[in-house]
Amino acid sequence: MAIKKRKFESAALQWTYDRHVANDPKLIEEYEQEVLNAEIARKIYDLRTKAGLSQRELARRIGTTASTICRLEDADYDGHSLFMLKRIAEAAGKRVEIRFVPLRRKLQPA
């Protein structure tokens, strides 16, 4: 199944993506995984800061270390688990919600 390349508002970003990623299905998959990792890290950071918690306080509430929270908020980290996300959400008075949505980049068969 073919994957449609990502579209960017910035011409420079589009050129860079097209030149280095878009023609290689393996690179596209790796790129999309990195985008997902960054989105999860950002959501953890946003949840923590909106709850007014430091990394140390969040870590204390869920029984881990501040360095673990720091790692979870790093866009390069790819070990997020549903169990840890649930613990983080509960510590901030939230719950995790999982949704399945259509792929944005999937080409329709002709």
C-alpha positions as CSV (number, residue, x, y, z in Angstrom):
1,M,0.0,0.0,0.0
2,A,1.4,3.3,-1.1
3,I,1.9,6.1,1.4
4,K,1.3,9.7,0.3
5,K,4.1,12.1,1.2
6,R,3.6,14.6,4.0
7,K,2.6,18.2,3.0
8,F,4.2,21.2,4.8
9,E,3.3,24.9,4.7
10,S,6.9,25.9,4.5
11,A,8.5,25.5,1.1
12,A,11.9,24.9,2.7
13,L,10.5,22.1,4.9
14,Q,8.7,20.6,1.9
15,W,11.9,20.6,-0.2
16,T,13.9,19.0,2.6
17,Y,11.3,16.3,3.2
18,D,10.9,15.6,-0.5
19,R,14.7,15.5,-1.0
20,H,15.6,13.3,2.0
21,V,12.6,11.3,3.0
22,A,9.6,11.2,0.6
23,N,11.0,8.7,-1.9
24,D,11.9,6.0,0.6
25,P,9.1,4.0,2.3
26,K,11.5,3.0,5.2
27,L,12.5,6.6,5.8
28,I,8.8,7.7,5.7
29,E,8.0,5.1,8.4
30,E,11.0,6.2,10.5
31,Y,10.0,9.9,10.1
32,E,6.4,9.2,11.1
33,Q,7.6,7.3,14.2
34,E,9.8,10.2,15.2
35,V,6.9,12.6,14.7
36,L,4.8,10.4,17.0
37,N,7.5,10.3,19.6
38,A,7.8,14.0,19.6
39,E,4.0,14.5,19.9
40,I,3.8,12.1,22.9
41,A,6.7,13.9,24.6
42,R,5.1,17.3,24.0
43,K,1.8,16.0,25.4
44,I,3.5,14.8,28.6
45,Y,5.3,18.1,29.0
46,D,2.1,20.1,28.4
47,L,0.1,17.9,30.8
48,R,2.7,18.3,33.5
49,T,3.2,22.0,33.2
50,K,-0.6,22.7,33.0
51,A,-1.0,20.8,36.2
52,G,1.7,23.0,37.7
53,L,4.0,20.1,38.5
54,S,7.8,20.0,38.3
55,Q,9.5,16.9,36.9
56,R,10.5,16.0,40.4
57,E,7.0,16.4,41.8
58,L,5.4,14.3,39.0
59,A,8.1,11.7,39.5
60,R,7.3,11.6,43.2
61,R,3.6,11.2,42.5
62,I,4.1,8.2,40.2
63,G,6.9,6.6,42.1
64,T,9.8,7.2,39.6
65,T,12.7,9.6,39.2
66,A,12.9,13.1,37.7
67,S,15.3,11.7,35.2
68,T,12.7,9.3,34.0
69,I,10.2,12.1,33.5
70,C,12.9,14.1,31.7
71,R,13.5,11.1,29.4
72,L,9.7,10.7,28.7
73,E,9.5,14.4,27.7
74,D,12.4,14.0,25.3
75,A,11.3,13.9,21.6
76,D,14.0,11.3,20.9
77,Y,12.6,8.8,23.4
78,D,10.7,5.9,21.9
79,G,9.8,3.8,24.9
80,H,6.5,5.3,25.9
81,S,4.2,2.7,27.4
82,L,0.5,2.9,28.0
83,F,1.0,1.9,31.6
84,M,3.4,4.9,32.2
85,L,1.1,7.3,30.3
86,K,-1.8,6.2,32.5
87,R,0.2,6.8,35.7
88,I,1.2,10.3,34.5
89,A,-2.4,11.1,33.6
90,E,-3.7,10.0,37.0
91,A,-1.0,12.1,38.8
92,A,-2.3,15.1,36.9
93,G,-5.9,14.3,37.6
94,K,-6.6,13.2,34.0
95,R,-7.2,9.9,32.2
96,V,-5.7,8.5,29.0
97,E,-8.1,8.3,26.0
98,I,-7.1,6.2,23.0
99,R,-8.7,6.8,19.6
100,F,-8.3,5.2,16.3
101,V,-8.4,7.7,13.4
102,P,-8.1,7.3,9.6
103,L,-4.6,7.6,8.2
104,R,-4.0,11.0,6.7
105,R,-1.3,9.8,4.3
106,K,-2.9,6.6,2.8
107,L,-3.5,6.7,-0.9
108,Q,-6.9,5.3,-2.1
109,P,-6.7,2.4,-4.6
110,A,-7.4,3.5,-8.1
